[in-house]
């Protein structure tokens, strides 16, 4: 029996965009989380909304890994650009993911260092290659897709100063609130993972306005990318 691709989104808009591309949906509730089993491009998937933040994301990822037979895990959703060359609606594939707010520098470690993990986690190389194939073959020209670095933290980043600090320290392309937590749980469970984010805003002191405006666009573009990625599973 073929395995599922696990798909995790934080917000309803992000989940609904991919759910709308899913057929033969069956709902299962586990620990107050609703998991939707179905198919995209004849690939079996299981989809769940984890809620915002690293703890919600980590909890949900472990439950999904424990309860479903997975091939790999995808986290998709919106993000804030901290790279001036990455614009609203563009897609960032996280070759590397990290937690910019993790800090045990008092014990001589660099910012972002996590015991038994390091600073950065690298996504599965085969999944990166699949994503690069999708990027090469996508027909849309109105936005770009890059393979880069995604920074995760338990804060909706609005500060230009913080944006510049994270960009300078980690050379990250965007910031969000779940990806590296999902990656850490997947890594510790020896589960392949990939993080896919589309830009909804950029820290400018009031980017929550842009976030609300462009969230659906970002979610829809991630869903299109995942739909194309599922074709490479055939």
N, C-alpha and C positions, 0 to 999 in steps of 0.2 A: 504494500500500500504506500502510495506517495505521501511525503510529508507536507506539512503546512509551511507556508511563509508567514511568519508572524509580523503584523503591522501594528505599530503603536503610535497614537496621536494624543496630544495633550488636550485639545479643545474640540468642542462640537463641530465647528466649521471645518477643522482639519480632518476629523473623522468622517464627516458626512461627504466630503469631496471624494474620498476613496470608496466609501460605502456605495455611492451612486454608480460606481463602476463595477460593483460586485453583483454576481448573480447567484441564485439558489441559496439565499441567505437563511441560516439557521442560528437562532439566538440561544446562548447558554449563559446563565448567571452564576458566577463564582465569587464568593466573598464580596458581594455587592458590586462587582464589576460585570458589565455586559460584554460578552465575547460574541462576535459575529463570524460564523464560519460560512464560507462561500467560495466562489471562483472568480478570478480575473484572468482572462485569456486562457482558460482551461487549467490555470494553476490554482491549486487549493490554497486559500489564505484564511487566516484568522485575524480579526481586527478588533482592537479595543481602544477605548478612550481612558487614558490613565489619570487625567487631571494635571494641573500645573505644578511644576517643581520637582526637585530631584528625588525626594522621598516617595512621592506618588509614583514617579516614573520607575524607580528601582523596585518598589513593591510589586507593581503591575508586571514588570518584566519577569521577575522570578516566578510569579504565579503562572504566567503564560508558559514559561519554559517547563515548569513542573507538570502542568496539566495537559499540554498539547505536544504532539510529536512534531518538532520543528526542523526545517532545513536551515533556516537562518531568520534573523530578526531585522526588520526595517523600522527606524524611527523617522517619521516625516512631520513637517509642519513649517511654521513661519520662523523668521529670525530677523534680528537687527543687523544691518551692515556696519562693520567697522573698518572696511577696506573701501577707500574712495573709488576704486575701480569696479566695485560690485554695487549694482543699482537695484532699485525697487523692481521686484518681479524676477530678478536673476535667481538662479539656483546654485547652491553650494553643496557639493558632495563632500562629506567629511572624511578625507583620507586619514586625518588625525583629529582626535577630539580630546578635550581636556576640561578640567574644572578650575576656572579662573579665580574662584573664591575660596579654594582650599588652601589653608595657610598654617603650616607648621614650621615656618622659618625660625621660630624661637629655638628649635632643636637642630639648627644648622642645615636644614633642607631648603631648596629653592622654592619659590612661590609656585603653588600648583602641584607639588610633589605629594603623592599618596603612597603610603607604605605598601610594598609588594606589587605596586602598579607602575610607579614612576610618574612623570608629568603628563605624558601623552599616551593615549591608546591608539593603535593603528587598526583601521577597519580591515576586514577580510580582503586579501589581495585579489581573489577571484571575483568578488563582488565589485571591487573598484574597477577591474577590467571590464566587467559587464556594464557598469555605469559609463565608462569611457566609450564603449561601443554605442550605447544609447545616445550619448552626446554627439558622437560622430554622425549618427544617422537621423537625428531629429531634424525635421524640416522647418520648425519655427525659427525665424530670424529676429523676432522682436525682442528677445531676451537671450542672455547667454547663460551657459552652464559651466561651472568650473569645479575642479577637484582641489580642495584646499583644507583649511583647518577651522574647526568649529569650537568655540569656547562656551562652556555651560556654567551657569551660576544661579543661585537662588535669589535673583534680583532682576526685575525688569529694568534694564539699563536705559536711563534717560540722560545721563551726564556725559557731556562732551569730554570732560576730563577723564572719566572712567573709560570711555571709548578709546581715547588715545593711549591710556595706560595699558589696557588689555592688548591693543594692537601692537604697541611697542614691545611689551614683555613677551608675548606669545606668538607674534606674527599671525594672528588669527584673522579670518575673513568675516566672521559674523558671530553674534552672541545669541544664546537662547537659554532655556531653563530646564531641559530634560536630557538632551542627547548623550552627554558623557556619563550620566548616571545609568542610563540604559546600556551604554557600551561597557561600563564597569561590571555590571551584573552579568551581561552576556559573556564577557571575557572570563570571569571567574567560573562560569558554568560551561566554559569551552564551547560556546555557541557563536557561530559567525554572525557578524552584524554590519550594518551600514546605516549612516545617518544622512538624511536628505532634507535640506531646508531651502525654502524660497524666501526672499527678502520682502518683508512687509513694512519696514521702517528703518531709521538710522538714528542713534542717540543725538538729539538736538535740543534737549530740555523739555520738549513737548511732543515727542514722537509717539506718545500714546494716541494722539489724534490720527496720525498717519497709520498706525497699527490697525485701528478700527476701520479705517478706510480701505486698506489694502490687504487685510487678512484673508478675505475670500479669494482674491486673485492669487495670493501666495499658496493657499490651500489647493486651489484648482490646478495650478502648475505642478505642484508636487504630485498630485494624483495622476496627471498626464504622464509625468516621468515614470512613476511606478507602474502604470499600465504598460508603458513601453519596456520597462525592465522585465515585467512578467513574460513578455514575448521572447526574451532571451533565455528563459527557463525551458523552453520547448526542446 
